[in-house]
Amino acid sequence: MSNLRLFLKSGHWPTLLSSFLYFDLSFMAWMLVGALANHISSEFGLSAGEKGCMVALPLLGGSLLRLALGALADRIGAKRTAQAGLGLTLLPLLYGWLGADSLAEVYLVGLLLGVAGASFAVALPLASRWYPAEQQGLALGIAGAGNSGTVLATLFAPRLAEAWGWQAVFGLAALPILACLAVLTLLAREAPGGPGPRQRRDYRALLAHPEALRLGFIYALTFGGFVGLASFLPVFFHDQYAASRVSAGDFATLCVIAGSFLRPVGGWLADRFGGLRVLPAILGGATLGLGMLALLPFLELAVLTLFCVMALLGAGNGAVFQLVARHFGSRMGAATGLIGAVGGLGGFCLPIGLGLAQGASGSYGSGLAGLAAMMAGGALLLLAQARARAERPALKGEA
């Protein structure tokens, strides 16, 4: 309890709140295409593969833009970068509302909404720079819990689409983005003594850093698994279990809630026990859950299993960035952009893989089994890394 009181007294809570809201509402916008996928696919008659491609494009856009926004946050400051990101997010939302009348235009809207997904590379440095190293896991977990914006998308977007059509949902989503821009402008502050602009050689060194590559792979499993599944679950429940478009969104919401709000718990556990101890258990549990889901059990068990899997992946996201903060504290913006980009690429590949698996076999089971195997591989990699470090003196920042 004393640690919690210390946390509340340190840092700058208005900036932490602004970071959470920025990430939360940006995540909502980022997930809109997936939340509306059943309505859009009904209008255009899409195959499973085309659905997978459609919901994956925002994830690709987010992955590509995270590197740019992470670098920009180091150069001009995280607050100004966040303001620019929110302003740019309004453009595809307005285009989706007023101009998306063809599938190609929907694809373009999805790709442009990647700027909302890139918010991750800005929201975390904006918050983390106010907190000491021993509080990074919790601070980043709270800011990163903004992935709960997925809940807003999957819960409300299908209902609004039933009432006013899916194009109108993009226009309605612009309203909370505008409100968030006002809040962030008024409340957020740059932390004193932040990093200065980085040179290209600094980013090249980061790309060559073995820890960045390892953490990027693990984040592709945890965050990529979370966002990839979150964007595709409405399609999965609609196609596999014949759920209605609104019910499919509700089932997805139930599953997403767990992962969204357990991210701070993962960060806290990593602060307490070390990320290298927490993450293998998380990935091992996700392997078991996905292996069970690959058998395509009855609907209620599938929802319960996905609830547990998403909870584990959400906690894993917080644990990964406890390690990122320890290894790359002075380069947090660039490291967040790089590792977040790899995570976004993992999310991009997942819906496409599930769609292709369903198109080839008529079932999502083989795709889910492949995902389970990758989670197992990540757990084994971390266990091997932890064993290697246990056999030599611990280095500063390794936990």
Order of alpha helices (4+ residues) and beta strands (2+ residues): alpha-alpha-alpha-alpha-alpha-alpha-alpha-alpha-alpha-alpha-alpha-alpha-alpha-alpha-alpha-alpha-alpha-alpha-alpha-alpha
